[in-house]
């Protein structure tokens, strides 16, 4: 499991969010819009920062991301993902 050292990574799911989003041929803007439909407001820029692990993710955002990407929450934490 990747370690978080001195703020290098602010979340553990960013790389998998990006993999699942791209596998679904979804843009960051579309992901942001789908989150908004669930009442979770994450702008496109914040999606980018989540994906590059430079922004933290709340538990509510984590759950909403799993719903929009149609994966289990645990899948977002897996080191290797077969999409």
DSSP file (Angstrom, degrees, kcal/mol; ACC not computed):
  #  RESIDUE AA STRUCTURE BP1 BP2  ACC     N-H-->O    O-->H-N    N-H-->O    O-->H-N    TCO  KAPPA ALPHA  PHI   PSI    X-CA   Y-CA   Z-CA
    1    1 A X              0   0    0      0, 0.0    77,-0.1     0, 0.0     2,-0.0   0.000 360.0 360.0 360.0 137.8    0.0    0.0    0.0
    2    2 A X        -     0   0    0     10,-0.1     2,-0.3     1,-0.1    77,-0.0  -0.351 360.0-132.6 -64.8 143.4    1.3    3.4   -0.8
    3    3 A X        -     0   0    0     -2,-0.0     2,-0.7     2,-0.0    -1,-0.1  -0.729   5.8-132.5 -98.5 148.4    2.4    5.5    2.1
    4    4 A X        -     0   0    0     -2,-0.3     2,-0.5     4,-0.1     6,-0.0  -0.898  31.2-178.3 -99.3 115.0    1.5    9.1    2.7
    5    5 A X    >   -     0   0    0     -2,-0.7     3,-2.4     1,-0.1     4,-0.1  -0.962  59.8 -30.4-123.1 120.2    4.7   11.0    3.5
    6    6 A X  T 3  S-     0   0    0     -2,-0.5    -1,-0.1     1,-0.3    -2,-0.0   0.826 120.0 -51.9  46.3  43.8    4.8   14.8    4.4
    7    7 A X  T 3  S+     0   0    0      2,-0.2    -1,-0.3     1,-0.1     3,-0.1   0.588  99.8 130.2  76.0   9.9    1.8   15.6    2.2
    8    8 A X  S <  S+     0   0    0     -3,-2.4     2,-0.5     1,-0.2    -2,-0.1   0.939  81.6  24.9 -60.4 -44.9    3.0   14.0   -1.0
    9    9 A X        -     0   0    0     -4,-0.1    -2,-0.2     1,-0.1    -1,-0.2  -0.982  61.6-174.3-122.0 129.7   -0.3   12.2   -1.4
   10   10 A X  S    S+     0   0    0     43,-3.2    47,-0.3    -2,-0.5     2,-0.3   0.492  74.7  23.1-101.7  -4.8   -3.5   13.6    0.2
   11   11 A X        -     0   0    0     42,-0.4    -1,-0.1    45,-0.2    45,-0.1  -0.973  60.7-141.2-151.1 166.3   -5.7   10.7   -0.7
   12   12 A X  S    S+     0   0    0     -2,-0.3     4,-0.2     1,-0.1   -10,-0.1   0.395  93.5  55.6-107.0   0.2   -5.3    7.0   -1.5
   13   13 A X  S  > S+     0   0    0      2,-0.1     4,-2.5     1,-0.1     3,-0.5   0.543  70.9  98.9-113.5  -8.8   -7.9    6.7   -4.3
   14   14 A X  H  > S+     0   0    0      1,-0.3     4,-2.3     2,-0.2     5,-0.2   0.859  83.6  49.7 -53.6 -46.3   -7.0    9.2   -6.9
   15   15 A X  H  > S+     0   0    0      1,-0.2     4,-2.0     2,-0.2    -1,-0.3   0.888 114.2  45.9 -63.6 -38.0   -5.2    6.9   -9.3
   16   16 A X  H  > S+     0   0    0     -3,-0.5     4,-2.9    60,-0.3     5,-0.3   0.863 108.0  56.2 -73.9 -35.2   -8.1    4.4   -9.3
   17   17 A X  H  X S+     0   0    0     -4,-2.5     4,-2.6     1,-0.2     5,-0.2   0.946 110.4  46.5 -57.2 -46.6  -10.7    7.2   -9.7
   18   18 A X  H  X S+     0   0    0     -4,-2.3     4,-2.7    -5,-0.2     5,-0.2   0.919 112.3  49.6 -62.4 -44.8   -8.9    8.2  -12.8
   19   19 A X  H  X S+     0   0    0     -4,-2.0     4,-2.3     1,-0.2    -2,-0.2   0.937 114.7  43.4 -60.7 -48.0   -8.6    4.6  -14.1
   20   20 A X  H  X S+     0   0    0     -4,-2.9     4,-1.2     2,-0.2    -1,-0.2   0.899 113.8  51.4 -66.4 -39.7  -12.3    3.9  -13.6
   21   21 A X  H  <>S+     0   0    0     -4,-2.6     5,-2.1    -5,-0.3     3,-0.5   0.944 113.1  44.4 -62.0 -47.8  -13.4    7.2  -15.0
   22   22 A X  H ><5S+     0   0    0     -4,-2.7     3,-1.8     1,-0.2    -1,-0.2   0.873 108.0  58.0 -66.2 -36.5  -11.3    6.7  -18.2
   23   23 A X  H 3<5S+     0   0    0     -4,-2.3    -1,-0.2     1,-0.3    -2,-0.2   0.800 107.9  48.2 -62.5 -27.3  -12.5    3.1  -18.5
   24   24 A X  T 3<5S-     0   0    0     -4,-1.2    -1,-0.3    -3,-0.5    -2,-0.2   0.293 113.9-121.3 -94.8   9.1  -16.0    4.5  -18.6
   25   25 A X  T < 5 +     0   0    0     -3,-1.8     2,-0.4     1,-0.2    -3,-0.2   0.892  62.3 149.6  52.6  45.3  -15.0    7.1  -21.2
   26   26 A X      < -     0   0    0     -5,-2.1    -1,-0.2    -6,-0.1    -2,-0.1  -0.910  41.2-136.2-112.2 132.0  -16.1    9.8  -18.9
   27   27 A X     >  -     0   0    0     -2,-0.4     4,-2.3    -3,-0.1     5,-0.2  -0.384  27.1-111.0 -78.2 164.6  -14.6   13.3  -18.8
   28   28 A X  H  > S+     0   0    0      1,-0.2     4,-2.4     2,-0.2     5,-0.1   0.877 120.5  54.5 -61.5 -36.7  -13.7   15.0  -15.5
   29   29 A X  H  > S+     0   0    0      2,-0.2     4,-2.4     1,-0.2    -1,-0.2   0.921 108.2  47.4 -63.9 -44.7  -16.5   17.5  -16.3
   30   30 A X  H  > S+     0   0    0      2,-0.2     4,-2.6     1,-0.2     5,-0.2   0.907 111.0  51.6 -64.6 -41.6  -19.1   14.7  -16.7
   31   31 A X  H  X S+     0   0    0     -4,-2.3     4,-2.2     1,-0.2    -2,-0.2   0.932 110.2  49.7 -59.2 -45.0  -17.9   13.0  -13.5
   32   32 A X  H  X S+     0   0    0     -4,-2.4     4,-2.0     1,-0.2    10,-0.4   0.909 111.2  49.0 -59.0 -43.8  -18.4   16.4  -11.7
   33   33 A X  H  X S+     0   0    0     -4,-2.4     4,-1.6     1,-0.2    -1,-0.2   0.885 110.2  50.4 -65.5 -39.7  -21.9   16.8  -13.2
   34   34 A X  H  X S+     0   0    0     -4,-2.6     4,-0.7     2,-0.2    -1,-0.2   0.873 109.6  51.1 -67.9 -36.4  -22.9   13.3  -12.2
   35   35 A X  H ><>S+     0   0    0     -4,-2.2     5,-2.4     1,-0.2     3,-1.0   0.907 106.9  55.0 -63.5 -40.8  -21.7   13.9   -8.6
   36   36 A X  H ><5S+     0   0    0     -4,-2.0     3,-1.9     1,-0.3    -2,-0.2   0.864  99.2  60.2 -61.4 -36.5  -23.7   17.1   -8.6
   37   37 A X  H 3<5S+     0   0    0     -4,-1.6    -1,-0.3     1,-0.3    -2,-0.2   0.775 104.6  50.8 -62.0 -24.8  -26.8   15.1   -9.5
   38   38 A X  T <<5S-     0   0    0     -3,-1.0    -1,-0.3    -4,-0.7    -2,-0.2   0.395 126.4-104.3 -90.1   1.6  -26.3   13.2   -6.2
   39   39 A X  T < 5S+     0   0    0     -3,-1.9     2,-0.6     1,-0.2    -3,-0.2   0.661  84.5 125.1  84.9  16.4  -26.0   16.5   -4.3
   40   40 A X      < -     0   0    0     -5,-2.4     2,-0.9    -6,-0.1    -1,-0.2  -0.940  50.1-151.9-113.0 113.4  -22.2   16.3   -4.0
   41   41 A X        +     0   0    0     -2,-0.6     2,-0.4    -5,-0.1    -8,-0.1  -0.747  31.7 150.8 -96.3 103.3  -20.5   19.4   -5.4
   42   42 A X        -     0   0    0     -2,-0.9    -6,-0.2   -10,-0.4    -7,-0.1  -0.961  35.4-141.5-130.6 110.1  -17.0   18.7   -6.7
   43   43 A X     >  -     0   0    0     -2,-0.4     4,-2.0     1,-0.1     3,-0.3  -0.177  28.6-102.5 -69.4 166.9  -15.9   21.0   -9.6
   44   44 A X  H  > S+     0   0    0      1,-0.2     4,-2.1     2,-0.2     5,-0.1   0.880 123.1  54.3 -58.2 -40.0  -13.9   19.7  -12.5
   45   45 A X  H  > S+     0   0    0      1,-0.2     4,-2.0     2,-0.2    -1,-0.2   0.873 107.3  50.4 -62.5 -37.2  -10.7   21.2  -11.1
   46   46 A X  H  > S+     0   0    0     -3,-0.3     4,-2.5     2,-0.2    -1,-0.2   0.864 106.3  55.1 -69.6 -35.5  -11.3   19.4   -7.8
   47   47 A X  H  X S+     0   0    0     -4,-2.0     4,-2.6     2,-0.2    -2,-0.2   0.932 108.3  50.0 -59.7 -44.0  -11.8   16.1   -9.7
   48   48 A X  H  X S+     0   0    0     -4,-2.1     4,-1.8     1,-0.2    -2,-0.2   0.913 111.2  47.7 -59.9 -43.7   -8.4   16.7  -11.3
   49   49 A X  H  <>S+     0   0    0     -4,-2.0     5,-2.5     2,-0.2     6,-0.8   0.851 110.5  52.0 -69.1 -34.1   -6.8   17.4   -7.9
   50   50 A X  H ><5S+     0   0    0     -4,-2.5     3,-1.6     4,-0.2    -2,-0.2   0.947 109.9  50.1 -62.6 -46.7   -8.5   14.2   -6.5
   51   51 A X  H 3<5S+     0   0    0     -4,-2.6    -2,-0.2     1,-0.3    -1,-0.2   0.820 112.2  45.5 -64.8 -31.7   -7.0   12.2   -9.3
   52   52 A X  T 3<5S-     0   0    0     -4,-1.8    -1,-0.3    -5,-0.2    -2,-0.2   0.290 113.6-119.6 -95.5  13.1   -3.5   13.6   -8.9
   53   53 A X  T < 5S+     0   0    0     -3,-1.6   -43,-3.2    -5,-0.1   -42,-0.4   0.723  81.7 118.5  63.4  25.8   -3.8   13.0   -5.1
   54   54 A X      < +     0   0    0     -5,-2.5     2,-0.3   -45,-0.2    -4,-0.2   0.282  66.8  56.8-103.6  10.5   -3.3   16.6   -4.2
   55   55 A X  S    S-     0   0    0     -6,-0.8   -41,-0.1    -5,-0.2   -45,-0.1  -0.998  81.7-121.0-139.3 141.4   -6.8   17.0   -2.6
   56   56 A X        -     0   0    0     -2,-0.3     2,-0.4   -45,-0.1   -45,-0.2  -0.338  22.8-138.1 -74.1 164.0   -8.4   15.1    0.3
   57   57 A X        -     0   0    0    -47,-0.3     2,-0.1    -2,-0.1    -1,-0.0  -0.992  10.7-137.4-126.9 128.6  -11.7   13.3   -0.2
   58   58 A X     >  -     0   0    0     -2,-0.4     4,-2.6     1,-0.1     5,-0.2  -0.363  27.4-110.7 -77.9 164.5  -14.5   13.3    2.3
   59   59 A X  H  > S+     0   0    0      1,-0.2     4,-2.3     2,-0.2     5,-0.2   0.872 120.6  52.7 -62.9 -35.7  -16.4   10.2    3.1
   60   60 A X  H  > S+     0   0    0      2,-0.2     4,-2.4     1,-0.2    -1,-0.2   0.919 110.6  46.7 -65.7 -43.5  -19.5   11.6    1.3
   61   61 A X  H  > S+     0   0    0      2,-0.2     4,-3.0     1,-0.2    -2,-0.2   0.899 110.2  54.3 -64.2 -40.4  -17.5   12.2   -1.8
   62   62 A X  H  X S+     0   0    0     -4,-2.6     4,-2.0     2,-0.2    -2,-0.2   0.935 110.7  44.9 -58.4 -48.6  -15.9    8.7   -1.6
   63   63 A X  H  X S+     0   0    0     -4,-2.3     4,-2.0     2,-0.2    -1,-0.2   0.926 114.1  49.1 -63.0 -45.0  -19.3    7.1   -1.5
   64   64 A X  H  X S+     0   0    0     -4,-2.4     4,-2.8     1,-0.2     5,-0.2   0.901 108.8  53.1 -63.7 -40.9  -20.7    9.3   -4.3
   65   65 A X  H  X S+     0   0    0     -4,-3.0     4,-2.5     1,-0.2    -1,-0.2   0.915 108.4  50.4 -59.4 -42.3  -17.6    8.5   -6.5
   66   66 A X  H  X>S+     0   0    0     -4,-2.0     5,-2.4    -5,-0.2     4,-0.5   0.887 112.0  48.2 -64.0 -37.3  -18.2    4.8   -6.0
   67   67 A X  H ><5S+     0   0    0     -4,-2.0     3,-0.6     3,-0.2    -2,-0.2   0.942 113.9  44.6 -67.6 -47.6  -21.8    5.3   -7.0
   68   68 A X  H 3<5S+     0   0    0     -4,-2.8    -2,-0.2     1,-0.2    -1,-0.2   0.882 118.0  43.9 -65.4 -38.6  -21.1    7.3  -10.1
   69   69 A X  H 3<5S-     0   0    0     -4,-2.5    -1,-0.2    -5,-0.2    -2,-0.2   0.507 108.2-127.6 -85.5  -3.8  -18.3    5.0  -11.2
   70   70 A X  T <<5 +     0   0    0     -3,-0.6     2,-0.3    -4,-0.5    -3,-0.2   0.919  67.2 118.0  58.2  48.8  -20.4    1.9  -10.4
   71   71 A X  S   <S-     0   0    0     -5,-2.4    -1,-0.2    -6,-0.1     2,-0.2  -0.903  70.3 -96.5-134.4 164.1  -17.8    0.3   -8.2
   72   72 A X    >>  -     0   0    0     -2,-0.3     4,-0.8     1,-0.1     3,-0.8  -0.526  35.4-116.9 -75.7 150.3  -17.6   -0.7   -4.5
   73   73 A X  G >4 S+     0   0    0      1,-0.3     3,-1.2     2,-0.2     4,-0.5   0.908 116.6  57.8 -53.4 -43.3  -15.9    1.7   -2.2
   74   74 A X  G >> S+     0   0    0      1,-0.3     3,-1.4     2,-0.2     4,-0.6   0.824  95.5  64.3 -59.0 -31.8  -13.2   -0.9   -1.5
   75   75 A X  G X4 S+     0   0    0     -3,-0.8     3,-0.8     1,-0.3    -1,-0.3   0.828  94.4  60.3 -61.8 -30.4  -12.4   -1.1   -5.2
   76   76 A X  G << S+     0   0    0     -3,-1.2   -60,-0.3    -4,-0.8    -1,-0.3   0.703 105.2  49.3 -70.5 -18.0  -11.2    2.6   -5.1
   77   77 A X  G <4 S+     0   0    0     -3,-1.4    -1,-0.2    -4,-0.5    -2,-0.2   0.533  82.2 115.8 -96.9  -8.4   -8.6    1.6   -2.5
   78   78 A X    <<  -     0   0    0     -3,-0.8     3,-0.1    -4,-0.6   -62,-0.1  -0.361  60.7-142.8 -67.7 139.5   -7.1   -1.4   -4.4
   79   79 A X  S    S+     0   0    0      1,-0.2     2,-0.5    -2,-0.1    -1,-0.1   0.927  90.0  32.9 -68.2 -45.1   -3.5   -1.0   -5.5
   80   80 A X  S    S-     0   0    0      2,-0.0     2,-0.5    -3,-0.0    -1,-0.2  -0.955  75.4-170.4-115.3 127.5   -3.9   -2.8   -8.8
   81   81 A X        -     0   0    0     -2,-0.5     2,-0.8    -3,-0.1    -5,-0.0  -0.963  17.1-154.6-121.1 133.2   -7.2   -2.6  -10.6
   82   82 A X              0   0    0     -2,-0.5    -2,-0.0     1,-0.1     0, 0.0  -0.902 360.0 360.0 -99.6 106.4   -8.3   -4.5  -13.6
   83   83 A X              0   0    0     -2,-0.8    -1,-0.1   -64,-0.0    -2,-0.0   0.440 360.0 360.0 -91.9 360.0  -10.8   -2.2  -15.2
